[in-house]
Amino acid sequence: MTETKKTLTPEEKLANLEAHLAGTLKPVAPPMRFTQRMQARIRFPYREEITLRLTDWRRLFFVFSGVISGMLLLITFARAFYYLVGRKA
């Protein structure tokens, strides 16, 4: 007797694996004390605080200039590395 093997596509394999795991794994809820501690740590700033940060021109200027300077340094190093590696190859 000859048996034909059915080959599964990756999508079918993943679907079978997900179905198997859904049947074997149970959802676990974190302890209430943990969630309370995390809620106390995470704080969203008030709207006034956000607008105050955005209207601080000096801070925004330093942040933007720092980002632009970092990008220029990265581009300079990448060009230098390309120049040095490209010359030897």
MARBA-3410 file (N, C-alpha, C, O; in Angstrom, 1 decimal):
89
0.8,-1.2,0.0,0.0,0.0,0.0,0.9,1.2,0.0,1.9,1.3,0.7 ~ 0.5,2.2,-0.8,1.2,3.4,-0.9,0.4,4.5,-0.2,-0.8,4.7,-0.4 ~ 1.1,5.2,0.7,0.5,6.3,1.4,0.9,7.6,0.8,2.1,7.8,0.6 ~ 0.0,8.5,0.6,0.4,9.8,0.1,0.4,10.7,1.3,-0.5,10.8,2.1 ~ 1.5,11.4,1.4,1.7,12.4,2.5,1.1,13.7,2.1,1.4,14.2,1.0
0.3,14.3,3.0,-0.2,15.6,2.7,0.7,16.6,3.2,1.1,16.6,4.4 ~ 1.2,17.5,2.4,2.0,18.6,2.8,1.2,19.8,3.1,0.3,20.2,2.4 ~ 1.5,20.4,4.3,0.8,21.5,4.7,1.5,22.8,4.4,2.7,22.8,4.4 ~ 0.7,23.8,4.0,1.4,25.1,3.8,1.7,25.7,5.1,1.2,25.3,6.2 ~ 2.6,26.7,5.1,3.0,27.4,6.4,1.8,28.0,7.1,1.7,28.0,8.4
0.8,28.5,6.4,-0.4,29.1,7.0,-1.2,28.0,7.7,-1.7,28.2,8.8 ~ -1.3,26.8,7.1,-2.1,25.7,7.7,-1.3,25.2,8.9,-2.0,24.9,9.9 ~ 0.0,25.1,8.9,0.8,24.7,10.0,0.6,25.6,11.2,0.4,25.2,12.3 ~ 0.6,26.9,10.9,0.4,27.9,11.9,-1.0,27.9,12.5,-1.1,28.0,13.7 ~ -2.0,27.7,11.7,-3.3,27.6,12.2,-3.5,26.3,13.0,-4.2,26.4,14.1
-2.9,25.2,12.7,-3.0,24.0,13.5,-2.3,24.2,14.8,-2.8,23.8,15.9 ~ -1.1,24.9,14.8,-0.4,25.1,16.0,-1.2,26.1,17.0,-1.3,25.8,18.2 ~ -1.8,27.1,16.4,-2.6,28.0,17.2,-3.8,27.3,17.8,-4.2,27.6,18.9 ~ -4.4,26.5,17.0,-5.6,25.7,17.5,-5.2,24.8,18.7,-5.9,24.7,19.7 ~ -4.0,24.2,18.5,-3.5,23.3,19.6,-3.2,24.1,20.9,-3.6,23.7,22.0
-2.5,25.2,20.7,-2.2,26.0,21.9,-3.4,26.6,22.5,-3.4,26.7,23.7 ~ -4.4,27.0,21.7,-5.6,27.6,22.3,-6.3,26.6,23.2,-7.0,26.9,24.2 ~ -6.2,25.3,22.8,-6.8,24.3,23.6,-6.0,23.9,24.9,-6.6,23.4,25.8 ~ -4.7,24.1,24.9,-3.9,23.6,26.0,-3.6,24.7,27.0,-3.4,24.5,28.2 ~ -3.4,26.0,26.5,-3.0,27.0,27.4,-4.2,27.8,28.0,-5.2,28.0,27.3
-4.1,28.1,29.2,-5.2,28.9,29.9,-4.7,30.3,30.1,-3.6,30.6,30.4 ~ -5.7,31.3,29.9,-5.3,32.7,30.2,-5.0,32.9,31.7,-5.8,32.3,32.5 ~ -4.0,33.6,32.0,-3.6,33.9,33.4,-3.8,35.3,33.6,-3.2,36.2,32.9 ~ -4.5,35.7,34.7,-4.7,37.1,35.0,-3.6,37.5,36.0,-3.3,36.7,36.9 ~ -3.0,38.7,35.9,-2.0,39.1,36.9,-2.6,39.4,38.2,-3.8,39.6,38.3
-1.8,39.3,39.3,-2.4,39.6,40.6,-2.9,41.0,40.7,-2.3,41.9,40.1 ~ -3.9,41.3,41.5,-4.5,42.6,41.6,-3.5,43.6,42.2,-3.5,44.8,41.8 ~ -2.6,43.2,43.1,-1.6,44.1,43.7,-0.7,44.6,42.6,-0.3,45.7,42.6 ~ -0.3,43.7,41.7,0.6,44.1,40.6,0.0,45.1,39.7,0.6,46.1,39.4 ~ -1.3,44.9,39.3,-2.0,45.9,38.5,-2.2,47.2,39.2,-2.1,48.3,38.5
-2.5,47.2,40.5,-2.6,48.5,41.2,-1.3,49.2,41.3,-1.2,50.4,41.1 ~ -0.2,48.5,41.5,1.1,49.1,41.5,1.5,49.7,40.2,2.1,50.8,40.1 ~ 1.2,49.0,39.1,1.5,49.6,37.8,0.6,50.8,37.4,1.1,51.7,36.8 ~ -0.6,50.7,37.9,-1.5,51.9,37.6,-1.0,53.1,38.4,-1.2,54.2,37.9 ~ -0.4,52.9,39.6,0.1,54.0,40.3,1.3,54.6,39.7,1.6,55.8,39.8
2.1,53.7,39.0,3.4,54.2,38.4,3.1,54.9,37.1,3.8,55.9,36.8 ~ 2.2,54.5,36.3,1.9,55.1,35.0,1.0,56.3,35.2,-0.1,56.1,35.7 ~ 1.5,57.4,34.7,0.7,58.6,34.8,0.8,59.4,33.5,1.8,59.6,33.0 ~ -0.4,59.7,33.0,-0.5,60.4,31.8,-0.5,61.9,32.1,-1.2,62.3,33.1 ~ 0.3,62.7,31.4,0.4,64.1,31.8,-0.9,64.8,31.4,-1.6,64.4,30.5
-1.2,65.9,32.1,-2.4,66.7,31.8,-2.2,67.5,30.6,-1.1,67.7,30.1 ~ -3.3,67.9,30.0,-3.2,68.7,28.7,-2.4,70.0,28.9,-1.6,70.3,28.0 ~ -2.5,70.6,30.1,-1.8,71.8,30.3,-0.3,71.6,30.4,0.5,72.4,29.9 ~ 0.1,70.4,30.9,1.5,70.1,31.0,2.1,69.8,29.6,3.2,70.2,29.4 ~ 1.3,69.2,28.8,1.7,68.9,27.4,1.9,70.2,26.6,2.9,70.4,26.0
0.9,71.1,26.7,1.1,72.3,26.0,2.2,73.2,26.5,2.8,73.9,25.8 ~ 2.5,73.1,27.8,3.6,73.9,28.4,4.9,73.3,27.9,5.8,74.1,27.6 ~ 5.0,72.0,27.7,6.2,71.5,27.2,6.4,71.9,25.7,7.5,72.1,25.3 ~ 5.3,71.9,24.9,5.4,72.3,23.5,5.7,73.8,23.3,6.3,74.1,22.3 ~ 5.3,74.6,24.3,5.6,76.0,24.1,6.9,76.4,24.6,7.3,77.6,24.5
7.7,75.5,25.2,9.0,75.8,25.7,10.0,75.8,24.5,10.5,74.7,24.1 ~ 10.2,77.0,23.9,11.0,77.0,22.7,12.5,76.6,22.8,13.0,76.0,21.9 ~ 13.0,76.9,24.0,14.4,76.6,24.2,14.6,75.0,24.2,15.6,74.5,23.6 ~ 13.8,74.4,24.9,13.9,72.9,24.9,13.6,72.3,23.6,14.4,71.4,23.2 ~ 12.6,72.8,22.8,12.4,72.2,21.5,13.5,72.5,20.6,13.9,71.6,19.8
14.1,73.7,20.7,15.3,74.0,19.9,16.4,73.0,20.1,17.1,72.5,19.2 ~ 16.7,72.8,21.4,17.8,71.9,21.7,17.5,70.4,21.3,18.4,69.7,20.9 ~ 16.3,70.0,21.4,15.9,68.7,21.0,16.1,68.5,19.5,16.7,67.6,19.0 ~ 15.5,69.4,18.7,15.6,69.4,17.3,17.1,69.5,16.8,17.5,68.8,15.9 ~ 17.8,70.4,17.4,19.2,70.5,17.0,20.0,69.3,17.3,20.9,68.9,16.6
19.7,68.7,18.5,20.4,67.5,18.8,20.1,66.3,17.9,21.0,65.6,17.5 ~ 18.9,66.2,17.5,18.5,65.2,16.5,19.2,65.4,15.2,19.7,64.4,14.6 ~ 19.2,66.6,14.7,19.8,66.9,13.4,21.3,66.7,13.5,21.9,66.1,12.5 ~ 21.9,67.1,14.6,23.4,66.9,14.7,23.7,65.4,14.8,24.6,64.9,14.2 ~ 22.9,64.6,15.5,23.1,63.2,15.5,23.0,62.5,14.2,23.7,61.6,13.8
22.0,63.0,13.4,21.8,62.4,12.0,22.9,62.8,11.1,23.4,61.9,10.3 ~ 23.5,64.0,11.3,24.6,64.4,10.4,25.8,63.6,10.8,26.6,63.2,9.9 ~ 26.1,63.3,12.1,27.2,62.5,12.5,27.0,61.1,12.0,28.0,60.5,11.5 ~ 25.8,60.5,12.0,25.6,59.2,11.5,25.9,59.1,10.0,26.5,58.1,9.6 ~ 25.4,60.1,9.3,25.6,60.1,7.8,27.1,60.2,7.5,27.6,59.6,6.6
27.8,61.1,8.3,29.2,61.3,8.1,30.0,60.0,8.3,30.9,59.6,7.5 ~ 29.7,59.3,9.4,30.4,58.0,9.7,30.0,57.0,8.6,30.9,56.2,8.3 ~ 28.8,57.0,8.2,28.4,56.0,7.2,29.2,56.2,5.9,29.6,55.3,5.2 ~ 29.3,57.5,5.5,30.0,57.8,4.2,31.5,57.5,4.4,32.1,57.0,3.4 ~ 32.1,57.8,5.5,33.5,57.5,5.7,33.7,56.0,5.7,34.7,55.5,5.1
32.9,55.3,6.3,33.0,53.8,6.3,32.9,53.2,4.9,33.6,52.4,4.5 ~ 31.9,53.8,4.2,31.7,53.3,2.8,32.9,53.6,2.0,33.3,52.8,1.1 ~ 33.5,54.8,2.2,34.6,55.3,1.4,35.9,54.4,1.7,36.6,53.9,0.8 ~ 36.1,54.1,3.0,37.2,53.2,3.4,37.0,51.8,2.9,38.0,51.2,2.5 ~ 35.9,51.2,3.1,35.6,49.8,2.7,35.6,49.7,1.1,36.1,48.7,0.6
35.0,50.7,0.5,34.9,50.6,-1.0,36.2,50.8,-1.7,36.4,50.2,-2.8 ~ 37.2,51.5,-1.0,38.5,51.6,-1.6,39.3,50.3,-1.6,40.1,50.1,-2.6 ~ 39.2,49.5,-0.6,40.0,48.3,-0.5,39.4,47.1,-1.2,40.1,46.2,-1.6 ~ 38.1,47.2,-1.6,37.5,46.0,-2.2,37.8,46.0,-3.7,37.4,45.1,-4.4
END
